[in-house]
């Protein structure tokens, strides 16, 4: 029911995230990248599927783990990698690092590491759209850890009260940094938090990009009709550590999650899932996918070259950007 | 043709600013608890709902954290929101979005996004309202890079600073004392700005500078009138804006008088008075003829009992005592000659 072109676009979107994320592993281990990097590997289907359902003018707000959201929404890869290297040519001019990425022209309105920190900001962006009577939709991405923050419930209530065009997109990867969800919540079914606020809520397999896209498209349609907000819980798993390549606590180089759990989820890799669909249904040839991958490899390589060639911020400009004149 | 002036109360001067701002710019809206109710916001929001409707005058559930964040979020997609906290104490729930988000936003994104929001906190002290309805937290916000902080003391400035705050491209913390709401003076009818970052001399004098904030300006003027009878000539400087601060005006006044009293009805430790004192010591120490004196609240939460309130809040009397003491004392350390 989807065109080959569209499905390969989804594939490309996920591959761009995966290869870009994985390209950062070595520079992190070598100490070339110092800022905290929270890799998105394993969760690509959510960013790719949700952003495929959005228009360029729609807004997204992110978290500490937002490289995927930024890339899927159209943010430039060169500027992202340069920002991770804290260079002047980075998307935040080297003032933000990996945890603060932005591309307002593409609707990437900002990401921050304060857990739950952008939920109310996304709420305000949706409120602005309602006041201006635009058909614009805002997506607030947050993790299962943010369900411990009170501001989420205030925001769900107000969004529902004012019927705001906002999608609360919870990526449940079952760990709040190091702490398993069962130690954070008496109830693992995050979807249930929508009910007391009369919010339509769906639970979706976040490793199946087509299911993600379907749910997001439905949610976007409701929001554009003035029937928002919508809450979607995407179940997923990160293939890397909380921060850095393989550590849950920076510097320990040890993942505290059970090995068999990690192995089980590796089999559910969202990219392999889509590859199977494309090949088994004879939509794409292996060669087509290989070609996409090669193109993306070149793009990633070029982004690293760009980042390395870029200059560092000028110490004389330390005070720049505090206030807008 | 310029419009005239007529007398307006402080709260109605704010009300006029809000009407004019909303009429002139469709991106301005007001959000906060009690904007429909005079019990919360006095008559500052009178007639707004009728004129601009519930889409732009948004009374909210008790959710200060999300509402402050929502105003900030709307600002960074191009609106010019005013979020009001009718009791500043409740604004503490919104500190994440004010300090972590709004204040840092422009810097941490390398100037690619800015936050033209006004966060309006009303200090509702006195009346036996006790510790959680009385706090004056201007120093807390002045401490944070990326925030501008203003505190007008007169109806004219309340209108002009509200307009300047809304037109500013940065987050501005607008703080007012409910105690000032009934003060009246001539206020121009047209829309005008009082520039953020500029103080004003309310009374010229030669012997002692009193830098005052908010209602302490009025106490300082009373003190000055009574000291004049003793032959002490006081200069009263209304700071109006704490960040950016008009340090040039403070320095030029203190260079002239050589004596400084700072009157800020907020806590003493790490407060504005401490900051102003430090700036003067650091920059123009050689001009001082006497130690700097602070008139502030004691480092104690606000009490309920009116008997205790009377000793808690500083008045003109405390300023008179402070001025007398700096006139009577001299700096005993040896100071190098100016210009050597």
Interface residues (C-beta under 8 A of the other chain):
Chain A: X59 X61 X90 X91 X92 X93 X94 X95 X96 X100 X102 X104 X109 X110 X112 X114 X117 X118 X119 X120 X121 X122 X123 X124 X125 X126 X127 X128 X129 X130 X131 X132 X150 X151 X154 X155 X157 X158 X161 X320 X321 X322 X323 X324 X325
Chain B: X29 X31 X55 X56 X58 X60 X61 X63 X65 X66 X67 X68 X69 X70 X71 X72 X73 X74 X75 X76 X77 X78 X79 X81 X96 X97 X100 X101 X105 X106 X107 X108 X109 X110 X111 X112 X113 X114 X145 X146 X148 X169 X170
